[in-house]
């Protein structure tokens, strides 16, 4: 039985639409240059306010990549 080993990286995504969109954007962008992305964990959520409204969301993620055998 093969045991997997993972490397963790930290990403921060942002979006004017939603937290979900910020997460998806960060993962989609990272997947263009990184392989074996396997899981993520949201570690921080922030936002920017303009004129009393949320202008954008910023989400920091830990992302696990499975190391190749």
N, C-alpha and C positions, 0 to 999 in steps of 0.2 A: 504494500500500500504506500503510495506516494504522499508525503506530507508537504503542504504548500508553505512557502515563506512569502511574506508581503513586505513591501516598502511603503512607507507613508509619506505623502507630500501634503503641502497646504496650498489651497487655492482660494482666491477671493473673486467672486463674480458680482456684477452689478446689473441692475435693470430698473427702468422707469415704470415697468408694469407690475411686478410682483416678486416676492421671495422665491417662489417656484421658478419663475423665469430666470432669476439670477443664478440659481443652482443649476438649472438645465444649461444655461449659457456657459458657465464655468466648465462643466463636465464635457459638453460638446466640443468646446475649444481645446481642452486638454487631450481629448481622445484623437485629435488630428495629429498629434506628435508623440503621444505616449501609448504604450500597448498594455494590455491585460488589466485595465481599470476594472476593479471588482466590487468595491463598496465605498460609501462615503458617510461622513458624520458631520452634521452642522455644528460648528463650535461657537460661532458668533453671528449675530444679526444686528445690523445697524441701518439707519435711514437718514435721509437728508430732507429737511423741511424748508419749503419756500412758500411764502404767502399763506401760511397756515395749512398747507397741504403737503402730503408726502411727495417729494420730487423724485426720489429714487431709493431703491433698496440696495444694500451691500451685504453679502453673505460670505462668511469664511467657512471653508470646509476642510476636513481631513479626508484625503482620498487614499485608499489602499490599492496598490498595484501588485499583482501576483508575479513574483520573479520566475523567469523561465527556467525550466530544468536543464 
